[in-house]
C-alpha cells in the first residue's frame, strides 16, 4: 500500500492511495469466499465453483462491492498513519482504478483539524438578558401548584358551564349515516379546552346530567379529513356526569402540604421567587455565553472543511430519522408531507451546523491556550464524578460502571467538565450588557424564518403523529389539532 498527498485546501486533504494487485486480489478472493454459496456455475455444485471459474463466468466486477468493503478501510487507515493525519470527518472515496490485474487506486477526501487564529476573547462585551421576577409569574406558579392538588367535585344542581369536566357519549351522523371516528363512549371533555371542533363544547353548555339531545354542527372547510370538511353533521349526545375542579385555599396549611421548606404564604412566595430567579439566571447565562462565543468567533479567523459541515448535517438527519421512527414513521415521508426536499432541509441546517462548528473551534482553541488552567487534576476529576453520581441518585461505583465504562467515556466526561469550567471563566471575564444588540437585517430575517419554520415543523409533526396514532383515531377525527 502506498499513499500520496494530492492536495490540501481549506482544511481538506486529498490522498491518492494505491493497493497493489496482489493485495487487492486477496480482497477479491475474500469476497468470493463470502458469497460462494450464491454462485452457480454449470459443471459445479452450487457454492463450489473456485475463484477463477466464478470470475470467468460472472465477471470480476461481481466481487467489487465486497472487495472494496474489505480493502478500502484498511488502506485508508494505513494511509492516515503513514501521512500522520488526524481525520476530523468521515472520508469520501473516489475510485480511479479497480481490477485484479491493476489493483486498486482511489482518492480519499477527509477533513483535518480546523485552523483557528483567535482574536479578542477576554473582556468581550456581550448581551445578557435582564432578569426580573414579577408577582404575576409567582401567582402563575402558585396557581399551577393548586391545580396539581385540585379535586373534581360532582355537579348536580346546575347546568354545564365553562370549566366543567363532562363525561359523555357521542355519535356523529353524516347524511343520516354514522361516520368513521365519530363515536365514543364515556369521553371526558373539559369545556373551554377547545380540543373539539368549533361549536361542540359550546353546544354542551346549559345542559344537565342525564340529558340526551342532538347537536347539529358544521365541520371547518379546511378540516384534515376530506370527506368531513365543510359538511353538516348531527351528533347524538348523552351527558353522564359533570364535575367541577375545586382548588385548595391559598393558606399556610396548603403551603405546608406542597413545600418542604416554607411554612407561610409569604415564605412560599419568596421560595418560588428564588426558584424562578435561579432558572431565569441560568437561561440568561446561556444566552450570555452564546453571545460571548459569537463575538469571539466574529473576531477570529477560522478555516475548516465543508466535510465537517456535511457530517454534522448527516448526524442531524440521523437524529431526526430516529425521532420519527419512534412514532413508526419515516423522516422522508415527513419531508414530502411538509413540501420539503432533502436539499431544502440540508441548506437550512447548514446555518446551524456552521455556527455550532465555529463555536466549538474557538472553545477548543481557548482550551489549548489555557491548557494548564482548565486541565482537571485527578482529585478534581474524582470530585466531579462524585458530584454527578449524587445528582443521578446513585453511588460513585454504580456511576462509574454504568456511565464511565470505557476510557473514551471517561475522557468525554473529563472534557465536558473542562469545557464547562472554561465557559464559566469566559462569562466571568466578559462584560455583560442588558442592551439588546441590533441585528443586521439579513440575520434578523434568517432567524425569523428559522423560528417560523420550527413552529411550522413542530405543528406538522404533531399532525403526522396524531394521524398515525391508531389508539387516538376515533377522537382525532373530531378533535381539532391543538397548538
N, C-alpha and C positions, 0 to 999 in steps of 0.2 A: 504494500500500500504506500502510495506517495501522495503528498498534498502540496499545493502551491497557492499562495495568497494572490488572487487575481486583482482585487480592488478593495478599497476601503473608502467609503463615502458616507457622511452623516451617521457615523457610528454603526454602519452596516458593513460587514465584511463578506466578501465573496471568495470562497475557496474552490479550487478545482481539485478534485480527489480522484485518484486512479486506483482501481482494484485490478491487479494483474490477472490475466486469463486463467492461470492455474488456480488462483484463489477464488475467482468468481465461479469457476467450474464446480468447485466444491459446494457452493451455494445452490447451483443448478441441480446438482446431484441430491442435495438435501431436500430441495423442493420436489424432486422425483420420488424420493422415499416417502415424503409426507403425503403425496397424492397418488401413490402407486395403485391403491385399491380402486381408483376411478378410471384407470386406463384399461381399455380392452382392445387388444391388437390381434388380428387373425393369426392363428397358429400358437397363441399363448393363452393360458388361463387368465381370467380377469385378475389384474393386480400383479401378475408375474412377469410382465414384459420388462426386460432390462432397460437401463437408461438410454443407450444408443438407439435401441429399437423404437422407444417411445418418442425420442426427438426426431427420428427419421419419419415416423408415421404421423405424428401430430404437429410437428414443428417445434423448434426450441422455445418460441415465444409463449407456449402454453405454460411454461415454468417460470416466466419472468416475474410475475407478481410476487410469488412466494420467495423466489430467489432474492429479489430486491428487499423484501422484508427481513431476510436473513443477513444480507451483505451491507445494506445501507447504514443501519445503526452502528455496526462495528467499525466500518470505515470512517464514519463521521466522528465518532468518539475518539478514534485514534488520531484523526486529523486535528481535532481540538487540542489534544495533548501535545501533538507534535508542534503545533503553531503557538502553544501557550495562550489559548483563547478562553476567556471566561464568558461563555454564552449567556445572553440576557433575554433570549427569546427562543421559541421553537424554530427549528431550521426549515427552510424552504428549499426543495431539491429540484434541479433541472437535469434530466438525463441527457447526456450528449452521445454516448456510445454504449451499446449493450449487446454482448454476444459471448458465446463460449470461446470463440477464437480470439476476439479482440479484448475481452474483459469488460469491465465497467468503468466508464468515465462520467462523472457528474459534477455539477456545481452545487454548492451549499451556500445559501444566503442566511446570515444569522446576525442578530444584534449583539453589540458589545456594550461594555459599561458606558453610560452617558457621560459626556464631558460637561462639567459644571464649573463655571467661574463665578464665585459668589460676589455680590456687591455688598451693600449695607444690610446687615441683619441684626444689629444691636441698635436700640434707640429708634426703632421703626414706629411711626405714628400710624395707628390703625383704628378703625371704628369698632367700638364695643357698645352694644345697646344699653341704654339706661335701664336700671332695674328698679321698679317700684311695685308695691302691692297695695291695691285699694280695697276698701271694705266690701265692694261688690264681689271680688274674687273670693274673699273669705266666706261671704254669705253663700256663694255657689258651692264651695266645698262642704259647708255645713249642711246645706240642702241635700247634697248627694249622700252624705252620711245618714241623714234622716231617711232618705229614700231606701237606703240599703237595709234598714231595720224596720221599714214600714210593714204594715199588715193589711190584708184585704178584709173588709167588713161587708157582709151581705146587705143589699139594699132591697127593702120590701115595701117601703111606704111612699115611694115617689117614682116618677118616670125616669128613664135613662137620660143622662146629660153628659156634657163634655167631661172627659177624665175618667169616666166609669170603665170598668173592665167587664165586658159582656161575653157570656158563653152562649153560643147559638149554633143552630143547624142552618145551612143554606143550600139551595139548589137552584141553578140558573137554567133558563129556557130561552132558546133562540127559535123563533117561528114555531113555538109550541113543543119543541124537542129539546131534551137536556143536551147541553154541550159539554165536551170533554174538559175535565178540570174545573167544572163549575159547581161542584158539590163537595160539602164537607160537614161532618158531624162534630159537635162539641168543640167547635173552634172558639178560641179565646181572642177577643179583639178589644184593644183599648181605644175608646172613642177620642178622636183628636190626633191619633198617631199618623194619619194619612198613609197608612200602609195598604189600603184598598183603593180601587178606582174611585174617582170623584163621585160623590153623591151617596156612596154605600153607607159610610159611617153617619152622615147627616140623616140618612133615611131611618136610622135606628133610634135617633134622639126622640124622646117623647113617648116611646113605647114602654111597656111594663113586662115583668117576668110572666111567662105563660102566653104572651101574645103570639099569634100566628097570623102572618099577613104577606101580601105581595108587595114587592118593591120594584117598580119599573125604573130602568136606568139605560143610559146610552154609553157605550164604550167610546173612549177617545179615538179621534180619527187616526192618530199615529200610534195606535196600540200595537205592541210587538207581535201579537197573534193575528195574522192577516184576516182570518175568517170572522174575527170578532170586532176588528177595527171599525168604528163608526156605526156599529149595529145596535138596534134597540132590543133589549132583553128584559126578562122579568125574573126576579129572584123570589122564591118561596122561603120565608124566614120563620124560624121558631126560636123564641127567646127562652132559654133555660134558666139562666142565672145572671144576676147583676151584682157586682162588687165595687166598692169604692176604697181607694187607697187611704189608709189612716196613718198619718205621720206622728211620731212621738213629739211631745212638747220639748222645746229647746230650754232645758233647765239643767241644774247641777247634777241631777240624777242621770239624765241622758248622757252628760259629759263623762261621768264616771263609768258608764257602760261601754262607751266607744273609745275612750282614751286611756292609755296606760300611765300617763304622767299628769294630766290635768284633772283638777277637782271642781273647778268652777267654769262658768261660761266664759268669763274674761280670760282665764288661763288657757282655755281651749282655743279661743280666737288667736291668742298670741302664739300658741303652738302651731296652729295652721299657718299663721303669717310667716313663721320661721321656716316651715316646710316649703312654702311657696317661694320664699326668698332663696333658699338653697337650690331649688330646681331652676328658678329663673337665672340665678347667677351661673349655674352650670351651663345653661343654654347660651347665656351671654358670653361666657368664656370660650365656648365652642365657636361662636361667630367671630369673636376677637381673634382666636387662634387661626381660623381660616383666612381672615383679612390680613393678619401678620404674614402668613405664608404667601399669600397672593402678592403682597408688597415686596417680599424678598424675591419671589420669582420674577417679578417685573424688573427688579434691579439687577438680576443675574443674567449671565449668558449660559444658556443650556442647549446642548446639542444631543439629540437622542434619535434612535432609529424608529422609523414608522412601523417596523415589525413589532415593536413593543406595544404600540397602539393597537395594531391588529390583534395581537394576543389578548390584550385587555378586553377588547370588544368581544372576541370569541368567548372569553370567560363569562362576560355578561350574558351572552346568548345561552350558554350552557346553564347558567343560573336560572334564566327565565324558563328554559325548557324543563328543568327540574320542578320549578314552581307550578307550571301548568300541568305537568304530569301528575302532581299530587291531586289534581281535580279530574284526572282521567282525560285530559285534553292535550292537544299539540300546540306548541307555540306558533308553528307555521300556519295553523288554522286561524289563530287569533290575528295574525298579521293580515291574512286575507279578509277576515271579518271586518277589521278596522280600516280596510282600504290602504294598507301599507305594503311595501315590498321590503325584502331583507336589505336591499340597498338603502332605502329610506331610513330604516332603523339604524343601520350601521353609521350612516352620516350623522345622525343626531347624537348617537352615543360617542362619536369621536370627540366632541367638545368636552364631555365629562372625562373621558379617558385621558386626554392630553392634560387637563387640569390636575387629575389625580397623579399622573406620572411626574409632572413638573413639581408638584408639591413634595412628592417622595424624593425627588432628586435633590432638592435643596435641604431637606431634612437629613438625608444621608451625607451630604457634603458638610453640613454643620457638625454632624455627629463625628465625622472623621477629624474635623478641625479641632474638636474638643474631646478627643477620644478618652483621655485620662479623666476628664471632668465627669463624664457620663457613664464610664465603664463601671458596672456593678462589681463590688467585691463579692467573694464567695459568701461572706457573712450576710451582706445586704441581700444577696440573691435568695438565701435561705429564709430570711425575714419576709421577703416578698411572697415566697411560696406559702409560708405560714399564714400570712395575711389573706392571700387568695383562698386558701383552704378554709379559713374561718368564715369568709364571705360565702363560700359554697356550702357551708354547713357540714364539712367532712374533716377527717383527720388529715395531717400532712402526709401520712403514709398512703392513705387512700387517694389523695390528690396527686401524689407522685405516680402511683401505679395506674390511675385512670386517665390523667391528663398529660403527664410528662413521661410517657413510656420510653420514648426514643431520645437520642441526643439531639435530633433535629427539633423535636417538640420543646426540649429544654432551651435550646438556643433561640427558638422563636419567642418563647416566654421571656427570656432574658432581654432580647432585642426590644420587645414591646414595652417592657418596663423602662429601658433606657430611653426609648423614643418619648414615652410619656414624661419622663423627667426632663428631657430636652425641651419639649413643648411647654412645660410648666416654666422652665427657665426663660424661654423666649417671651412668654407673657410678662414675666417679672422685669425683663429688660426693655420692654416695648412701652410705648406711650399710648394710653387709651384715650380716644376722643369719642364723645357721645354725639358728635355732629355726623349725621348720615352722609357719606360721601356722594357727590354727584356721579351718576353712572352715565357713561357715554351712550349715545342713542343706540348704537349697534348692540352694546351689551344689554341695555335695558330691553330692547326688542327681543333679543335672544332669550333672556331669562324669562320674560313674559311668555314667549312662545313655548318654552320648556314647561313652565308651570301649567299653561293651558293644556298642553299635550299630556302631562302627567295626570291631570284631573280627568281628561277625556279617557285616557287609557284605563285609569282606575275604575271609571264608571263602566266602560265596556267589559273589563274583566269581571266586574260584579254581574253584569248581564249574562255573560257567557257562562259563568259559574252557576248562576241561578237556573239558566236554561238546561244545564247539563245535570242538575241535581234531581234525580228521579224521585227522591223522597219528598221533595217540595213541589213536585209538578202540579198537584191538584191546587194548592193555594197560590202558586205563582201565576197561574193562568188568570187569576183575578186581581192579584196584588200588583200595584204599581211599583216600579223599581225605585228603591229608596236611595237618595244621595247620601 
